[in-house]
Amino acid sequence: MKGIILAGGSATRLYPLSKAISKQIMPVYDKPMIYYPLSTLMLAGIKEVLIISTPRDLPMFKELLGSGEDLGMTFEYIVQETPNGLAQAFVLGEKFLDGQAGCLILGDNMFYGQGFSRMLREAAAIQEGACIFGYYVKDPRAYGVVEFDANGNVLSLEEKPENPKSNYAVPGLYFYDKTVSQKARDLKPSARGEYEITDLNKCYLAEGKLKVQLFGRGFAWLDTGNCDSLLEAGNYVETIQNRQGFYISCIEEIAWRNKWITDQELCNLGKKLDKTAYGRYILSLLD
């Protein structure tokens, strides 16, 4: 399976900050925002990643992340000239996927909780169909909402319903089989002129091949799409890291624990940042 990060599509919600710097380059506490979705793909065991962003922002991602070789990975980059909907990522990324299954994560979504790696690996092992996730929220009317049966089979999907059929919102993380690009190409634009991810999910729903995995109580899903949620996310990361001593979304650590890089390669990465707490944390992993 390969992974796609769609970065920068909703940066206008951070205006005027987004005029000064690319949204996903902005730090969430001690690391660039894009490290969080990238770490999610890495925890799923995905080594080949495509980053899709605007003509303005893509060079900054290239400068920050490079080829991925330092992490034992491969990064590719594609420009999205205009944001025409999330499902367009699978059309733009069709050549990159090359007939393989694909995972899409939004560049401003953060996830953290016990058992997350296991859930991701199970979803990434999908051979047929698609897997989305459900997160319980108090008021689901502002979200895409999923209704499902006791076996995790999706019964319905609704966008911002007035009368939701469940309290489970659908976060920006999706796993699809190898038919995803063909399905995305066959979509028609919605009333707002975009290729909607909900319509793509409904293609799998119509085939009876759409599953949902539920995040439990205590699991964190943070959408950093506005200034308030960006501050909230930074405070959350700071609290967890300082209290527990473990770093959230340290991509160098994940690559090392996945055995994609050696002890010496991890040490070299840490030494490049040894004047920062982040770099010292990387080096402490080898103690």
ABEGO torsion letter per residue (X at the ends): XBBBBBBGAAAAAAOAAAAABBAAABBBGABBAAAAAAAAAAAAGBABBBBBBBAAAAAAAAAAAEAGAAAGBBBBBBBBABBAEAAAAAAAAAAAAGGBBBBBBBAABBBBEBGAAAAAAAAAABABEBBBBBBBBABAAABBBBBBBAAGBBABBBBGBABBABABBBBBBBBBBAAAAAAAAABBBBAAGBBBAAAAAAAAAAAGABBBBBBBBGBBBBBAABAAAAAAAAAAAAAAAAAAGBBBGBAAAAAAAAGABBAAAAAAAAAAAAABAAAAAAAAAAX
